[in-house]
Amino acid sequence: MNTLRNSVQLVGHLGKNPEITNLEKGKKLARVSIAVNEFYTSASGEKVEQTNWINLVAWGNTAAYMEQKLSKGNQILIKGRLSSRSYEDKEGVKKYITEVVVTEVIKMQKDEPVTAI
């Protein structure tokens, strides 16, 4: 059961190309957001689609893969963990952010059905 703690798996589409930062000693950092769609039926019987934007961050080899293989619009499957942090903006206001630290990523083939993972 330990492997289920703080574990995230998502399928979504990239909203833009990954933003890559080259760090010391050749290490890379990738940041990108994915659109995750949810479908449900409202109380009135209307079918509704809701899109949630999820921030992703990846390090090292995973970031390098994202830089080389992924671009805006690609459908991806990711596995990772949630991470929360805070910072102060230019006006001194404390901001909070939650993002998924990606440990695995798979580029889905066009129109590939999503099955249980």
Residue, then its C-alpha position, 0 to 999 in steps of 0.5 A: m500500500n505504500t506505493l499508493r501514497n501521494s500517487v497521481q496518474l493523469v491523461g491529458h493534452l499539452g496546452k503548450n510546448p514544455e518550457i525547459t530550463n537548463l540547470e548546472k551540470g547539464k540537468k534539465l527542468a521542464r514545466v508544462s500544463i495539461a488539460v484533463n477533461e471530465f464528463y458528467t451529466s448535470a441534474s437537468g440531464e445535460k451532458v457537460e464537459q469540464t476542463n481542468w488545467i494541471n501544472l506539471v514539473a519534471w527533472g533530469n531524464t524525464a525533462a529531457y524526454m519531454e523537451q525532445k518528444l513532446s509538443k503542444g496538443n500531444q496527448i500524454l499519460i503521466k505518473g507522479r506525485l503532488s507537491s505544494r509550495s509557496y512563494e512571495d510575488k513582486e508585491g510581497v503577497k504569499k502565493y501557493i501552488t500545487e503541481v505534479v512532479v512527473t516521474e514517468v511520461i508516455k506520449m500517446q499515439k493519435d486517437e489511442p484509446v485510454t485503458a485502465i492503467 
